[in-house]
Amino acid sequence: MDKPGSLQNGPEPVDFRRKLTVVMILICAALSVLTIRLWYLQIIKGDELKQRSENNAVRFRKIQPLRGLIMDHNGDVSAIRFALLEEPRTRDAAAGAGRPGGADLVRDIA
C-alpha cells in the first residue's frame, strides 16, 4: 500500500542523510567564518582597536540653560542649578566624594 519514501512514512534514509550532511556543512562553514573573524579582530587588529577605543573619549562641555536663575518673590535665589553631565567616577571615588562646596551653597541659601 504505502511505498517507502512517501509523505506518510517520511523521506528515505538516504535523502535524509544527504540533507543532514548539507545542513551540517553549512553550520560548520558559518561557525568557521565567525571563528576566523573573531581571530582576525582579536589577534591581528587587537592592538589597533584597543588604541582606538582608548582615544574614543567623551568631551564634556558646559551647556548654558535657556532660562535664568529661579528666584522667590523677594528676589532671592531659591534654586541652584548644577550641571547634569559630570565626569565618570569609579565606585570608590563616588562613595567618598561629594560636590565641593555644595553643602555651603545650600546652607547659604537657607
N, CA, C and O of each residue as an XYZ file, in Angstrom:
440
protein
N       0.807     -1.173      0.000
C       0.000      0.000      0.000
C       0.862      1.255      0.000
O       0.929      1.977     -0.994
N       1.525      1.505      1.134
C       2.416      2.660      1.179
C       3.796      2.239      0.721
O       4.382      1.285      1.234
N       4.296      2.968     -0.250
C       5.648      2.653     -0.687
C       6.632      3.432      0.189
O       6.285      4.494      0.706
N       7.825      2.932      0.357
C       8.813      3.626      1.176
C       9.128      5.006      0.592
O       9.249      5.159     -0.624
N       9.255      5.975      1.440
C       9.587      7.313      0.984
C       8.370      8.171      0.699
O       8.518      9.298      0.227
N       7.194      7.684      0.963
C       6.022      8.520      0.753
C       5.936      9.553      1.872
O       6.668      9.472      2.859
N       5.047     10.515      1.714
C       4.930     11.569      2.712
C       4.508     11.027      4.068
O       4.865     11.586      5.105
N       3.760      9.956      4.059
C       3.295      9.405      5.317
C       4.433      8.774      6.110
O       4.446      8.845      7.339
N       5.368      8.172      5.434
C       6.484      7.495      6.120
C       7.709      8.398      6.260
O       8.667      8.023      6.936
N       7.701      9.560      5.646
C       8.846     10.447      5.712
C       9.823     10.140      4.594
O       9.612      9.206      3.819
N      10.886     10.918      4.506
C      11.853     10.715      3.429
C      12.667      9.449      3.656
O      12.759      8.933      4.770
N      13.242      8.974      2.587
C      14.090      7.793      2.700
C      15.346      8.156      3.461
O      15.762      9.314      3.446
N      15.959      7.195      4.123
C      17.163      7.482      4.912
C      18.292      8.096      4.084
O      19.045      8.926      4.593
N      18.418      7.706      2.836
C      19.483      8.257      2.005
C      19.252      9.748      1.779
O      20.190     10.538      1.880
N      18.021     10.142      1.476
C      17.703     11.557      1.278
C      17.905     12.359      2.559
O      18.429     13.473      2.537
N      17.482     11.773      3.668
C      17.625     12.458      4.956
C      19.093     12.665      5.295
O      19.482     13.744      5.741
N      19.908     11.639      5.086
C      21.336     11.757      5.398
C      22.013     12.789      4.499
O      22.899     13.515      4.950
N      21.611     12.858      3.258
C      22.191     13.841      2.345
C      21.825     15.258      2.798
O      22.677     16.146      2.807
N      20.575     15.466      3.169
C      20.154     16.791      3.646
C      20.835     17.146      4.960
O      21.263     18.283      5.161
N      20.931     16.176      5.845
C      21.601     16.402      7.124
C      23.069     16.767      6.911
O      23.597     17.641      7.598
N      23.724     16.109      5.972
C      25.127     16.403      5.675
C      25.273     17.836      5.145
O      26.189     18.557      5.541
N      24.378     18.237      4.258
C      24.438     19.596      3.709
C      24.219     20.630      4.814
O      24.931     21.633      4.870
N      23.253     20.398      5.685
C      22.983     21.333      6.784
C      24.177     21.400      7.734
O      24.549     22.488      8.174
N      24.774     20.274      8.051
C      25.935     20.254      8.953
C      27.121     20.991      8.320
O      27.844     21.705      9.015
N      27.325     20.825      7.021
C      28.410     21.531      6.337
C      28.169     23.039      6.383
O      29.104     23.807      6.612
N      26.919     23.471      6.166
C      26.603     24.894      6.227
C      26.820     25.461      7.629
O      27.344     26.565      7.782
N      26.420     24.711      8.643
C      26.618     25.161     10.029
C      28.105     25.261     10.348
O      28.547     26.238     10.952
N      28.875     24.259      9.946
C      30.319     24.288     10.194
C      30.984     25.445      9.444
O      31.891     26.085      9.975
N      30.539     25.713      8.219
C      31.103     26.828      7.455
C      30.793     28.157      8.135
O      31.667     29.019      8.228
N      29.563     28.333      8.613
C      29.189     29.576      9.288
C      30.001     29.757     10.572
O      30.484     30.856     10.842
N      30.154     28.711     11.353
C      30.946     28.801     12.576
C      32.419     29.061     12.266
O      33.093     29.772     13.011
N      32.917     28.491     11.178
C      34.303     28.733     10.784
C      34.505     30.194     10.395
O      35.517     30.795     10.756
N      33.561     30.766      9.668
C      33.664     32.173      9.287
C      33.655     33.054     10.527
O      34.444     33.994     10.619
N      32.779     32.765     11.479
C      32.733     33.558     12.716
C      34.017     33.407     13.524
O      34.509     34.381     14.093
N      34.559     32.206     13.577
C      35.800     31.971     14.315
C      36.962     32.704     13.665
O      37.781     33.300     14.365
N      37.050     32.673     12.348
C      38.121     33.372     11.646
C      37.992     34.883     11.849
O      38.998     35.564     12.044
N      36.783     35.408     11.806
C      36.574     36.843     12.015
C      36.954     37.243     13.438
O      37.577     38.285     13.645
N      36.587     36.429     14.406
C      36.951     36.703     15.794
C      38.458     36.689     15.958
O      39.011     37.563     16.625
N      39.138     35.715     15.363
C      40.600     35.634     15.422
C      41.219     36.870     14.781
O      42.167     37.438     15.323
N      40.698     37.289     13.645
C      41.221     38.467     12.947
C      41.074     39.717     13.814
O      42.016     40.500     13.935
N      39.907     39.906     14.414
C      39.687     41.098     15.228
C      40.508     41.083     16.510
O      41.010     42.126     16.929
N      40.651     39.932     17.135
C      41.364     39.849     18.410
C      42.880     39.826     18.230
O      43.594     40.527     18.947
N      43.379     39.037     17.293
C      44.822     38.836     17.171
C      45.448     39.849     16.216
O      46.426     40.509     16.568
N      44.904     39.974     15.033
C      45.512     40.835     14.024
C      45.231     42.312     14.311
O      46.161     43.118     14.325
N      43.983     42.677     14.535
C      43.609     44.074     14.704
C      43.467     44.485     16.168
O      43.046     45.608     16.444
N      43.804     43.616     17.104
C      43.573     43.874     18.525
C      44.240     45.128     19.041
O      43.602     45.928     19.726
N      45.524     45.320     18.725
C      46.244     46.492     19.237
C      45.672     47.792     18.676
O      45.506     48.773     19.400
N      45.374     47.785     17.372
C      44.820     48.993     16.752
C      43.446     49.327     17.332
O      43.158     50.490     17.617
N      42.608     48.323     17.505
C      41.272     48.568     18.045
C      41.334     49.005     19.507
O      40.521     49.813     19.954
N      42.299     48.469     20.247
C      42.456     48.889     21.639
C      42.866     50.359     21.704
O      42.361     51.115     22.535
N      43.779     50.757     20.829
C      44.216     52.152     20.796
C      43.061     53.077     20.403
O      42.890     54.149     20.983
N      42.278     52.654     19.421
C      41.138     53.467     19.003
C      40.117     53.603     20.121
O      39.512     54.663     20.277
N      39.913     52.538     20.907
C      38.942     52.621     21.999
C      39.444     53.533     23.119
O      38.649     54.218     23.763
N      40.741     53.545     23.351
C      41.286     54.423     24.379
C      41.227     55.883     23.952
O      41.085     56.771     24.793
N      41.336     56.136     22.655
C      41.262     57.510     22.152
C      39.824     57.983     22.014
O      39.581     59.176     21.828
N      38.883     57.081     22.101
C      37.476     57.431     21.962
C      36.981     57.938     23.315
O      36.499     57.161     24.139
N      37.100     59.213     23.531
C      36.744     59.787     24.826
C      35.532     60.695     24.666
O      35.231     61.178     23.575
N      34.863     60.906     25.757
C      33.723     61.812     25.784
C      34.241     63.197     26.149
O      34.991     63.360     27.111
N      33.841     64.164     25.388
C      34.251     65.535     25.661
C      33.119     66.219     26.423
O      31.985     66.269     25.946
N      33.426     66.739     27.593
C      32.434     67.427     28.407
C      32.505     68.913     28.108
O      33.586     69.497     28.043
N      31.373     69.499     27.931
C      31.313     70.937     27.754
C      30.099     71.461     28.494
O      29.078     70.786     28.618
N      30.237     72.661     28.972
C      29.154     73.245     29.749
C      28.128     73.833     28.799
O      28.473     74.602     27.902
N      26.891     73.481     28.990
C      25.796     73.993     28.173
C      24.962     74.910     29.049
O      24.435     74.490     30.079
N      24.847     76.139     28.644
C      24.086     77.101     29.417
C      22.594     76.845     29.233
O      22.145     76.597     28.114
N      21.827     76.900     30.305
C      20.388     76.704     30.180
C      19.744     77.903     29.492
O      20.328     78.986     29.443
N      18.563     77.711     28.971
C      17.855     78.770     28.268
C      17.142     79.717     29.216
O      16.612     80.736     28.772
N      17.111     79.420     30.489
C      16.408     80.276     31.435
C      17.403     80.832     32.439
O      18.548     80.386     32.505
N      16.970     81.782     33.199
C      17.823     82.405     34.196
C      17.701     81.710     35.544
O      17.269     80.561     35.637
N      18.089     82.428     36.575
C      18.013     81.895     37.933
C      16.568     81.810     38.391
O      15.722     82.599     37.970
N      16.298     80.856     39.249
C      14.964     80.722     39.833
C      14.971     81.492     41.153
O      15.721     81.162     42.071
N      14.134     82.512     41.237
C      14.117     83.376     42.424
C      12.726     83.382     43.040
O      11.725     83.129     42.369
N      12.690     83.680     44.339
C      11.402     83.777     45.015
C      10.859     85.202     44.854
O      11.430     86.013     44.125
N       9.750     85.497     45.542
C       9.106     86.799     45.373
C       9.928     87.951     45.956
O       9.675     89.113     45.636
N      10.905     87.640     46.805
C      11.776     88.673     47.363
C      12.994     88.944     46.485
O      13.753     89.875     46.755
N      13.193     88.135     45.430
C      14.351     88.306     44.560
C      15.552     87.489     44.983
O      16.626     87.621     44.396
N      15.389     86.640     46.001
C      16.477     85.783     46.453
C      16.479     84.503     45.605
O      15.430     84.012     45.188
N      17.685     83.980     45.363
C      17.804     82.738     44.591
C      17.219     81.606     45.416
O      17.633     81.378     46.552
N      16.256     80.896     44.844
C      15.622     79.807     45.583
C      16.012     78.427     45.070
O      15.686     77.423     45.703
N      16.687     78.362     43.962
C      17.136     77.063     43.441
C      18.487     77.252     42.761
O      18.731     78.249     42.082
N      19.342     76.281     42.962
C      20.669     76.310     42.343
C      20.672     75.238     41.267
O      20.182     74.130     41.486
N      21.206     75.555     40.144
C      21.274     74.551     39.088
C      22.702     74.022     39.025
O      23.666     74.782     39.114
N      22.815     72.730     38.873
C      24.101     72.066     38.727
C      24.128     71.412     37.358
O      23.083     71.064     36.808
N      25.316     71.246     36.812
C      25.445     70.564     35.520
C      25.035     69.106     35.699
O      25.405     68.459     36.679
N      24.275     68.609     34.750
C      23.846     67.221     34.817
C      24.922     66.269     34.332
O      24.968     65.116     34.763
N      25.782     66.731     33.446
C      26.841     65.892     32.910
C      28.093     66.095     33.738
O      28.619     67.204     33.828
N      28.564     65.022     34.338
C      29.770     65.090     35.141
C      30.748     64.057     34.649
O      30.403     63.180     33.857
N      31.975     64.166     35.126
C      32.983     63.186     34.761
C      32.584     61.830     35.334
O      32.050     61.751     36.440
N      32.843     60.774     34.586
C      32.576     59.452     35.144
C      33.558     59.164     36.278
O      34.745     59.472     36.172
N      33.063     58.578     37.348
C      33.898     58.265     38.501
C      33.809     56.792     38.800
O      32.843     56.122     38.436
N      34.824     56.300     39.465
C      34.769     54.915     39.920
C      33.839     54.842     41.116
O      33.507     55.859     41.724
N      33.430     53.650     41.440
C      32.506     53.466     42.555
C      33.151     53.925     43.870
O      32.476     54.515     44.713
N      34.452     53.660     44.049
C      35.126     54.051     45.289
C      35.222     55.567     45.399
O      35.014     56.124     46.477
N      35.534     56.239     44.292
C      35.664     57.693     44.326
C      34.312     58.353     44.543
O      34.217     59.373     45.225
N      33.263     57.772     43.961
C      31.932     58.367     44.093
C      31.381     58.197     45.504
O      30.583     59.018     45.956
N      31.794     57.148     46.203
C      31.265     56.898     47.543
C      31.739     57.954     48.532
O      30.973     58.373     49.400
N      32.987     58.389     48.416
C      33.508     59.331     49.386
C      33.536     60.761     48.903
O      33.878     61.664     49.666
N      33.184     60.985     47.659
C      33.302     62.337     47.106
C      31.941     62.995     47.034
O      30.982     62.395     46.549
N      31.853     64.205     47.504
C      30.636     64.997     47.368
C      30.922     66.173     46.464
O      32.052     66.348     46.008
N      29.929     66.967     46.205
C      30.135     68.156     45.383
C      30.886     69.169     46.242
O      30.404     69.533     47.314
N      32.072     69.640     45.791
C      32.844     70.571     46.627
C      32.072     71.870     46.848
O      31.666     72.545     45.902
N      31.888     72.189     48.093
C      31.197     73.424     48.423
C      29.697     73.356     48.277
O      29.015     74.359     48.482
N      29.167     72.208     47.931
C      27.727     72.086     47.706
C      26.922     72.303     48.969
O      25.880     72.958     48.937
N      27.391     71.762     50.081
C      26.676     71.931     51.344
C      26.710     73.397     51.773
O      25.736     73.897     52.335
N      27.826     74.092     51.513
C      27.908     75.504     51.873
C      26.934     76.340     51.062
O      26.341     77.286     51.579
N      26.766     75.990     49.783
C      25.833     76.738     48.947
C      24.415     76.575     49.441
O      23.661     77.546     49.502
N      24.038     75.351     49.798
C      22.690     75.101     50.272
C      22.469     75.798     51.618
O      21.395     76.348     51.860
N      23.469     75.778     52.486
C      23.371     76.403     53.784
C      23.223     77.921     53.633
O      22.478     78.553     54.383
N      23.943     78.508     52.649
C      23.862     79.953     52.449
C      22.486     80.367     51.966
O      22.009     81.438     52.341
N      21.840     79.565     51.155
C      20.540     79.904     50.626
C      19.467     79.795     51.710
O      18.594     80.655     51.828
N      19.548     78.726     52.494
C      18.534     78.502     53.530
C      18.749     79.499     54.620
O      18.012     79.505     55.606
